[in-house]
Amino acid sequence: MNFSVDTDMCSGKVLIYNPDKWKYVEYYFYETMPENLLAKPIYEILHLSV
């Protein structure tokens, strides 16, 4: 499977598919931010309810 980022240091990932538009969005989770991702949009999770 081809990923748009290097997943070696990835602790989790989510793929959301929209069948109406034939598009998808990938979200990757990291403990520490890899330096090679600084040009991509970065989101910080502030709270997670389980």
N, C-alpha and C positions, 0 to 999 in steps of 0.2 A: 504494500500500500504506500502511496506517495503522500508525504506530509509537507506542508508549506514551511515548516520550521524543523530544526533538529530536535528530536524528542529524547535524546540520551539523558538529560537532566530533568525531564518532565515527570512530575509526580501524579499527574492526572490530565485527562483531556475530555472535551465534550464536542460533539459534532451535531449541529442543528441543521436539519434539511427542510427546505421550503419547496414542496412539490408543485405549488402553483407557479412559481417563477423558475423552477429548475436550478436553484442556487442553494449553497450551504455556507455556514459560518463555522469556523473552528475556534475553540477556546482551549488554551493550554494553561496548566497550573504548575507553578514553580515555587520552591521554598525560598530561593534567592534568585534575583533577576539576572539572567544571562546577559553578558555584554553585547552579544551579537543581535539582540532583539531591541536595541535602543531606538531604532528607526521605525519600529512598528508601534501601533497604539497599545498602551499599557494600562490595565485597570487593576486597582487594588481592592481586594475584598475586605470590607471593614467589619461585616457581621454576617454570620451564617447561622440560621436557625435549623435545628435538626429535630 
